[in-house]
Amino acid sequence: MIRLITRIAHHPYLNLFSGLVLLITASHEILLSLHEGKGIASHHGIAVLGVVQIIKSLPELMHGAEGIAKYSEAQRIRHPRRER
């Protein structure tokens, strides 16, 4: 059960999604505070946390995309299409 929870917690899509949610909601609050003339508040830190979450998820997503590209290239070499 602990392995499952750990796998879910470290999944790159979950990190990307949570980072996007944090960034979007914090950006909304930042825009509202700019309109109201308020200073720096907690939503600025949440926006930074959202950016960090997104950046943390990118290497694993890029690694997966590279693996898919290598597999596709290997399949293309193994099974070339016949020219008509």
MMTF fields as JSON, N, C-alpha, C and O atoms, coordinates in Angstrom:
{
  "mmtfVersion": "1.0.0",
  "mmtfProducer": "UNKNOWN",
  "numBonds": 335,
  "numAtoms": 336,
  "numGroups": 84,
  "numChains": 1,
  "numModels": 1,
  "chainsPerModel": [1],
  "groupsPerChain": [84],
  "chainIdList": ["A"],
  "bondAtomList": [4, 2, 8, 6, 12, 10, 16, 14, 20, 18, 24, 22, 28, 26, 32, 30, 36, 34, 40, 38, 44, 42, 48, 46, 52, 50, 56, 54, 60, 58, 64, 62, 68, 66, 72, 70, 76, 74, 80, 78, 84, 82, 88, 86, 92, 90, 96, 94, 100, 98, 104, 102, 108, 106, 112, 110, 116, 114, 120, 118, 124, 122, 128, 126, 132, 130, 136, 134, 140, 138, 144, 142, 148, 146, 152, 150, 156, 154, 160, 158, 164, 162, 168, 166, 172, 170, 176, 174, 180, 178, 184, 182, 188, 186, 192, 190, 196, 194, 200, 198, 204, 202, 208, 206, 212, 210, 216, 214, 220, 218, 224, 222, 228, 226, 232, 230, 236, 234, 240, 238, 244, 242, 248, 246, 252, 250, 256, 254, 260, 258, 264, 262, 268, 266, 272, 270, 276, 274, 280, 278, 284, 282, 288, 286, 292, 290, 296, 294, 300, 298, 304, 302, 308, 306, 312, 310, 316, 314, 320, 318, 324, 322, 328, 326, 332, 330],
  "bondOrderList": [1, 1, 1, 1, 1, 1, 1, 1, 1, 1, 1, 1, 1, 1, 1, 1, 1, 1, 1, 1, 1, 1, 1, 1, 1, 1, 1, 1, 1, 1, 1, 1, 1, 1, 1, 1, 1, 1, 1, 1, 1, 1, 1, 1, 1, 1, 1, 1, 1, 1, 1, 1, 1, 1, 1, 1, 1, 1, 1, 1, 1, 1, 1, 1, 1, 1, 1, 1, 1, 1, 1, 1, 1, 1, 1, 1, 1, 1, 1, 1, 1, 1, 1],
  "groupList": [{"groupName": "MET", "atomNameList": ["N", "CA", "C", "O"], "elementList": ["N", "C", "C", "O"], "formalChargeList": [0, 0, 0, 0], "bondAtomList": [1, 0, 2, 1, 3, 2], "bondOrderList": [1, 1, 2], "singleLetterCode": "M", "chemCompType": "L-PEPTIDE LINKING"}, {"groupName": "ILE", "atomNameList": ["N", "CA", "C", "O"], "elementList": ["N", "C", "C", "O"], "formalChargeList": [0, 0, 0, 0], "bondAtomList": [1, 0, 2, 1, 3, 2], "bondOrderList": [1, 1, 2], "singleLetterCode": "I", "chemCompType": "L-PEPTIDE LINKING"}, {"groupName": "ARG", "atomNameList": ["N", "CA", "C", "O"], "elementList": ["N", "C", "C", "O"], "formalChargeList": [0, 0, 0, 0], "bondAtomList": [1, 0, 2, 1, 3, 2], "bondOrderList": [1, 1, 2], "singleLetterCode": "R", "chemCompType": "L-PEPTIDE LINKING"}, {"groupName": "LEU", "atomNameList": ["N", "CA", "C", "O"], "elementList": ["N", "C", "C", "O"], "formalChargeList": [0, 0, 0, 0], "bondAtomList": [1, 0, 2, 1, 3, 2], "bondOrderList": [1, 1, 2], "singleLetterCode": "L", "chemCompType": "L-PEPTIDE LINKING"}, {"groupName": "THR", "atomNameList": ["N", "CA", "C", "O"], "elementList": ["N", "C", "C", "O"], "formalChargeList": [0, 0, 0, 0], "bondAtomList": [1, 0, 2, 1, 3, 2], "bondOrderList": [1, 1, 2], "singleLetterCode": "T", "chemCompType": "L-PEPTIDE LINKING"}, {"groupName": "ALA", "atomNameList": ["N", "CA", "C", "O"], "elementList": ["N", "C", "C", "O"], "formalChargeList": [0, 0, 0, 0], "bondAtomList": [1, 0, 2, 1, 3, 2], "bondOrderList": [1, 1, 2], "singleLetterCode": "A", "chemCompType": "L-PEPTIDE LINKING"}, {"groupName": "HIS", "atomNameList": ["N", "CA", "C", "O"], "elementList": ["N", "C", "C", "O"], "formalChargeList": [0, 0, 0, 0], "bondAtomList": [1, 0, 2, 1, 3, 2], "bondOrderList": [1, 1, 2], "singleLetterCode": "H", "chemCompType": "L-PEPTIDE LINKING"}, {"groupName": "PRO", "atomNameList": ["N", "CA", "C", "O"], "elementList": ["N", "C", "C", "O"], "formalChargeList": [0, 0, 0, 0], "bondAtomList": [1, 0, 2, 1, 3, 2], "bondOrderList": [1, 1, 2], "singleLetterCode": "P", "chemCompType": "L-PEPTIDE LINKING"}, {"groupName": "TYR", "atomNameList": ["N", "CA", "C", "O"], "elementList": ["N", "C", "C", "O"], "formalChargeList": [0, 0, 0, 0], "bondAtomList": [1, 0, 2, 1, 3, 2], "bondOrderList": [1, 1, 2], "singleLetterCode": "Y", "chemCompType": "L-PEPTIDE LINKING"}, {"groupName": "ASN", "atomNameList": ["N", "CA", "C", "O"], "elementList": ["N", "C", "C", "O"], "formalChargeList": [0, 0, 0, 0], "bondAtomList": [1, 0, 2, 1, 3, 2], "bondOrderList": [1, 1, 2], "singleLetterCode": "N", "chemCompType": "L-PEPTIDE LINKING"}, {"groupName": "PHE", "atomNameList": ["N", "CA", "C", "O"], "elementList": ["N", "C", "C", "O"], "formalChargeList": [0, 0, 0, 0], "bondAtomList": [1, 0, 2, 1, 3, 2], "bondOrderList": [1, 1, 2], "singleLetterCode": "F", "chemCompType": "L-PEPTIDE LINKING"}, {"groupName": "SER", "atomNameList": ["N", "CA", "C", "O"], "elementList": ["N", "C", "C", "O"], "formalChargeList": [0, 0, 0, 0], "bondAtomList": [1, 0, 2, 1, 3, 2], "bondOrderList": [1, 1, 2], "singleLetterCode": "S", "chemCompType": "L-PEPTIDE LINKING"}, {"groupName": "GLY", "atomNameList": ["N", "CA", "C", "O"], "elementList": ["N", "C", "C", "O"], "formalChargeList": [0, 0, 0, 0], "bondAtomList": [1, 0, 2, 1, 3, 2], "bondOrderList": [1, 1, 2], "singleLetterCode": "G", "chemCompType": "PEPTIDE LINKING"}, {"groupName": "VAL", "atomNameList": ["N", "CA", "C", "O"], "elementList": ["N", "C", "C", "O"], "formalChargeList": [0, 0, 0, 0], "bondAtomList": [1, 0, 2, 1, 3, 2], "bondOrderList": [1, 1, 2], "singleLetterCode": "V", "chemCompType": "L-PEPTIDE LINKING"}, {"groupName": "GLU", "atomNameList": ["N", "CA", "C", "O"], "elementList": ["N", "C", "C", "O"], "formalChargeList": [0, 0, 0, 0], "bondAtomList": [1, 0, 2, 1, 3, 2], "bondOrderList": [1, 1, 2], "singleLetterCode": "E", "chemCompType": "L-PEPTIDE LINKING"}, {"groupName": "LYS", "atomNameList": ["N", "CA", "C", "O"], "elementList": ["N", "C", "C", "O"], "formalChargeList": [0, 0, 0, 0], "bondAtomList": [1, 0, 2, 1, 3, 2], "bondOrderList": [1, 1, 2], "singleLetterCode": "K", "chemCompType": "L-PEPTIDE LINKING"}, {"groupName": "GLN", "atomNameList": ["N", "CA", "C", "O"], "elementList": ["N", "C", "C", "O"], "formalChargeList": [0, 0, 0, 0], "bondAtomList": [1, 0, 2, 1, 3, 2], "bondOrderList": [1, 1, 2], "singleLetterCode": "Q", "chemCompType": "L-PEPTIDE LINKING"}],
  "groupTypeList": [0, 1, 2, 3, 1, 4, 2, 1, 5, 6, 6, 7, 8, 3, 9, 3, 10, 11, 12, 3, 13, 3, 3, 1, 4, 5, 11, 6, 14, 1, 3, 3, 11, 3, 6, 14, 12, 15, 12, 1, 5, 11, 6, 6, 12, 1, 5, 13, 3, 12, 13, 13, 16, 1, 1, 15, 11, 3, 7, 14, 3, 0, 6, 12, 5, 14, 12, 1, 5, 15, 8, 11, 14, 5, 16, 2, 1, 2, 6, 7, 2, 2, 14, 2],
  "groupIdList": [1, 2, 3, 4, 5, 6, 7, 8, 9, 10, 11, 12, 13, 14, 15, 16, 17, 18, 19, 20, 21, 22, 23, 24, 25, 26, 27, 28, 29, 30, 31, 32, 33, 34, 35, 36, 37, 38, 39, 40, 41, 42, 43, 44, 45, 46, 47, 48, 49, 50, 51, 52, 53, 54, 55, 56, 57, 58, 59, 60, 61, 62, 63, 64, 65, 66, 67, 68, 69, 70, 71, 72, 73, 74, 75, 76, 77, 78, 79, 80, 81, 82, 83, 84],
  "secStructList": [7, 2, 2, 2, 2, 2, 2, 2, 2, 6, 7, 2, 2, 2, 2, 2, 2, 2, 2, 2, 2, 2, 2, 2, 2, 2, 2, 2, 2, 2, 2, 2, 2, 2, 2, 2, 6, 7, 7, 7, 7, 2, 2, 2, 2, 2, 2, 2, 2, 2, 2, 2, 2, 2, 2, 2, 2, 2, 2, 2, 2, 2, 2, 2, 2, 2, 2, 2, 2, 2, 2, 2, 2, 2, 2, 2, 2, 2, 1, 7, 7, 7, 7, 7],
  "xCoordList": [0.816, 0.0, 0.861, 0.536, 1.968, 2.862, 3.539, 3.752, 3.881, 4.491, 3.535, 3.95, 2.264, 1.268, 1.135, 1.107, 1.055, 0.944, 2.187, 2.077, 3.356, 4.605, 4.627, 5.032, 4.194, 4.168, 3.212, 3.514, 2.071, 1.104, 1.666, 1.55, 2.272, 2.791, 3.929, 4.112, 4.695, 5.844, 5.563, 6.488, 4.319, 3.983, 4.136, 3.624, 4.835, 5.082, 3.807, 3.753, 2.788, 1.545, 0.836, 0.243, 0.894, 0.301, 1.048, 0.428, 2.378, 3.169, 2.883, 2.772, 2.763, 2.46, 1.074, 0.906, 0.092, -1.273, -1.349, -1.946, -0.747, -0.813, -0.072, -0.506, 1.031, 1.754, 0.947, 0.948, 0.254, -0.588, -1.748, -2.079, -2.36, -3.464, -2.973, -3.612, -1.851, -1.298, -0.972, -1.282, -0.346, 0.046, -1.164, -1.177, -2.173, -3.357, -4.13, -4.509, -4.36, -5.121, -4.348, -4.931, -3.043, -2.24, -2.17, -2.182, -2.098, -2.072, -3.36, -3.342, -4.464, -5.737, -5.719, -6.14, -5.239, -5.159, -4.187, -4.434, -3.091, -2.118, -2.754, -2.589, -3.481, -4.15, -5.179, -5.302, -5.914, -6.88, -6.186, -6.663, -5.063, -4.356, -3.728, -3.632, -3.297, -2.764, -3.866, -3.651, -5.044, -6.18, -6.593, -6.998, -6.488, -6.887, -5.763, -5.989, -4.558, -3.438, -2.787, -2.126, -2.959, -2.334, -0.892, -0.497, -0.119, 1.285, 1.464, 0.552, 2.649, 2.997, 2.258, 2.188, 1.717, 0.983, 1.33, 2.211, 0.644, 0.975, 0.791, 1.473, -0.105, -0.321, 0.902, 1.043, 1.778, 3.015, 3.911, 4.527, 3.977, 4.755, 4.14, 4.853, 2.82, 2.143, 2.416, 2.565, 2.484, 2.819, 4.223, 4.449, 5.164, 6.533, 6.536, 7.212, 5.788, 5.693, 5.11, 5.565, 4.115, 3.537, 4.551, 4.608, 5.356, 6.398, 7.421, 7.852, 7.805, 8.764, 8.196, 8.909, 6.92, 6.29, 6.306, 6.592, 5.997, 5.993, 7.4, 7.575, 8.393, 9.777, 10.24, 10.954, 9.842, 10.226, 9.652, 10.267, 8.489, 7.863, 8.423, 8.298, 9.031, 9.476, 10.546, 10.417, 11.594, 12.602, 12.028, 12.399, 11.139, 10.567, 9.663, 9.654, 8.904, 8.053, 8.888, 8.539, 9.987, 10.869, 11.557, 11.747, 11.929, 12.544, 11.557, 11.938, 10.307, 9.286, 9.069, 8.899, 9.075, 8.899, 10.072, 9.877, 11.286, 12.447, 12.332, 12.672, 11.855, 11.668, 10.653, 10.852, 9.572, 8.556, 9.141, 8.88, 9.93, 10.538, 11.515, 11.54, 12.322, 13.27, 12.534, 12.938, 11.462, 10.681, 10.06, 10.081, 9.51, 8.891, 9.912, 9.625, 11.108, 12.165, 12.593, 12.815, 12.713, 13.085, 12.013, 12.338, 10.758, 9.672, 9.699, 9.448, 10.004, 10.058, 11.185, 11.023, 12.315, 13.452, 13.137, 13.456, 12.517, 12.187, 11.122, 11.192, 10.157, 9.015, 8.81, 7.866, 9.71, 9.527, 8.261, 7.878, 7.636, 6.437, 6.812, 7.817, 5.997, 6.247, 5.822, 4.771, 6.65, 6.313, 5.42, 5.646, 4.418, 3.456, 3.738, 3.028],
  "yCoordList": [-1.189, 0.0, 1.255, 2.234, 1.228, 2.376, 2.588, 3.727, 1.488, 1.617, 2.298, 3.134, 1.945, 2.54, 4.036, 4.84, 4.396, 5.811, 6.573, 7.692, 5.98, 6.613, 6.793, 7.846, 5.769, 5.872, 6.964, 7.708, 7.062, 8.101, 9.483, 10.414, 9.608, 10.908, 11.409, 12.619, 10.499, 10.898, 10.811, 10.912, 10.626, 10.514, 11.881, 12.878, 11.936, 13.242, 13.957, 15.186, 13.212, 13.87, 14.52, 15.589, 13.882, 14.48, 15.753, 16.754, 15.717, 16.907, 18.023, 19.186, 17.683, 18.692, 19.289, 20.507, 18.439, 18.91, 19.797, 20.873, 19.348, 20.161, 21.478, 22.506, 21.458, 22.695, 23.666, 24.87, 23.138, 23.997, 24.588, 25.763, 23.77, 24.269, 25.357, 26.401, 25.12, 26.133, 27.424, 28.518, 27.286, 28.464, 29.247, 30.476, 28.551, 29.227, 29.942, 31.103, 29.252, 29.885, 31.036, 32.068, 30.865, 31.95, 33.132, 34.283, 32.866, 33.959, 34.77, 35.995, 34.082, 34.784, 35.701, 36.855, 35.196, 36.003, 37.173, 38.265, 36.944, 38.021, 39.129, 40.312, 38.737, 39.747, 40.537, 41.75, 39.849, 40.557, 41.517, 42.632, 41.093, 41.961, 43.151, 44.228, 42.982, 44.119, 45.136, 46.346, 44.616, 45.493, 46.269, 47.429, 45.621, 46.259, 47.072, 47.771, 46.998, 47.778, 47.191, 47.911, 45.895, 45.253, 44.865, 44.808, 44.601, 44.231, 42.73, 42.0, 42.305, 40.884, 40.114, 40.547, 38.972, 38.128, 36.669, 36.371, 35.776, 34.345, 33.777, 32.817, 34.336, 33.776, 33.94, 33.198, 34.879, 35.005, 33.792, 33.271, 33.351, 32.147, 30.897, 29.985, 30.853, 29.706, 29.655, 28.569, 30.804, 30.837, 30.292, 29.54, 30.669, 30.147, 28.635, 27.912, 28.158, 26.718, 26.006, 24.92, 26.607, 26.018, 25.899, 24.875, 26.936, 26.897, 25.807, 25.08, 25.691, 24.656, 23.26, 22.387, 23.044, 21.745, 21.404, 20.27, 22.393, 22.172, 21.834, 20.894, 22.576, 22.326, 20.947, 20.263, 20.529, 19.202, 18.081, 17.021, 18.29, 17.223, 17.137, 16.092, 18.193, 18.216, 17.18, 16.553, 16.958, 15.972, 14.563, 13.884, 14.13, 12.791, 12.724, 11.718, 13.782, 13.803, 13.824, 13.164, 14.576, 14.615, 13.269, 12.834, 12.614, 11.281, 10.291, 9.479, 10.365, 9.502, 9.795, 8.876, 11.077, 11.453, 10.963, 10.536, 11.024, 10.51, 9.002, 8.491, 8.3, 6.853, 6.514, 5.575, 7.266, 7.044, 7.324, 6.577, 8.39, 8.73, 7.65, 7.288, 7.128, 6.06, 4.792, 4.127, 4.46, 3.281, 3.451, 2.527, 4.623, 4.877, 4.779, 4.223, 5.32, 5.243, 3.801, 3.402, 3.011, 1.605, 0.839, -0.017, 1.133, 0.478, 0.875, 0.047, 2.143, 2.606, 1.914, 1.569, 1.709, 1.039, -0.441, -0.997, -1.079, -2.507, -2.787, -3.784, -1.924, -2.145, -0.946, -0.173, -0.797, 0.346, 0.179, -0.936, 1.276, 1.237, 0.998, 1.509, 0.225, -0.023, 1.204, 1.797, 1.56, 2.686, 2.183, 1.102, 2.952, 2.537, 3.204, 2.971],
  "zCoordList": [0.0, 0.0, 0.0, -0.671, 0.756, 0.816, -0.538, -0.954, -1.232, -2.563, -3.531, -4.334, -3.456, -4.331, -4.067, -4.999, -2.811, -2.448, -2.907, -3.409, -2.741, -3.168, -4.682, -5.176, -5.422, -6.885, -7.339, -8.272, -6.692, -7.05, -6.72, -7.517, -5.547, -5.109, -5.988, -6.127, -6.584, -7.397, -8.894, -9.7, -9.27, -10.689, -11.361, -10.852, -12.501, -13.125, -13.583, -13.558, -13.999, -14.419, -13.23, -13.37, -12.071, -10.872, -10.487, -10.127, -10.562, -10.261, -11.251, -10.861, -12.526, -13.532, -13.297, -13.337, -13.054, -12.825, -11.587, -11.625, -10.495, -9.268, -9.442, -8.923, -10.16, -10.419, -11.26, -11.004, -12.272, -13.105, -12.307, -12.462, -11.456, -10.635, -9.686, -9.553, -9.034, -8.133, -8.876, -8.405, -10.033, -10.794, -11.297, -11.229, -11.797, -12.325, -11.216, -11.369, -10.107, -9.028, -8.394, -8.061, -8.227, -7.657, -8.615, -8.177, -9.903, -10.887, -10.829, -10.949, -10.646, -10.513, -9.295, -9.376, -8.184, -6.963, -7.124, -6.613, -7.83, -8.057, -8.889, -8.593, -9.928, -10.756, -9.952, -10.118, -9.085, -8.238, -7.279, -7.065, -6.701, -5.755, -6.459, -5.872, -7.706, -8.459, -8.737, -8.673, -9.044, -9.325, -8.067, -8.146, -6.924, -5.659, -5.034, -4.046, -5.587, -5.066, -3.835, -3.086, -3.606, -2.443, -2.762, -3.927, -1.724, -1.882, -2.018, -2.405, -1.691, -1.788, -0.692, 0.458, -1.078, -0.126, -0.397, -1.204, 0.272, 0.188, -1.209, -1.57, -2.002, -3.331, -4.233, -5.205, -3.941, -4.7, -4.458, -5.388, -3.22, -2.896, -3.493, -3.911, -3.533, -4.13, -5.623, -6.184, -6.275, -7.701, -7.936, -8.885, -7.077, -7.194, -6.992, -7.725, -6.007, -5.765, -6.983, -7.341, -7.618, -8.826, -9.943, -10.624, -10.14, -11.172, -10.853, -11.749, -9.595, -9.19, -9.454, -9.947, -9.129, -9.385, -10.87, -11.254, -11.696, -13.143, -13.624, -14.4, -13.182, -13.593, -13.139, -13.873, -11.932, -11.431, -12.279, -12.393, -12.875, -13.658, -15.073, -15.711, -15.576, -16.963, -17.322, -18.374, -16.517, -16.921, -17.133, -18.09, -16.261, -16.424, -17.647, -18.356, -17.899, -19.083, -20.356, -21.335, -20.355, -21.522, -21.735, -22.871, -20.637, -20.736, -21.365, -22.208, -20.956, -21.546, -23.015, -23.816, -23.377, -24.783, -25.633, -26.771, -25.089, -25.807, -26.02, -27.088, -25.008, -25.136, -26.21, -26.98, -26.266, -27.296, -28.673, -29.616, -28.803, -30.089, -30.532, -31.709, -29.607, -29.958, -30.382, -31.335, -29.678, -30.038, -31.415, -32.228, -31.676, -32.977, -34.098, -35.158, -33.865, -34.869, -35.102, -36.245, -34.032, -34.178, -34.95, -35.773, -34.696, -35.431, -36.904, -37.78, -37.175, -38.561, -39.318, -40.489, -38.668, -39.314, -39.525, -40.576, -38.538, -38.643, -39.686, -40.404, -39.764, -40.643, -41.571, -41.401, -42.561, -43.471, -44.306, -44.658, -44.607, -45.428, -46.883, -47.375, -47.546, -48.972, -49.774, -49.529, -50.72, -51.582, -52.694, -53.237, -53.032, -54.063, -55.369, -56.347]
}
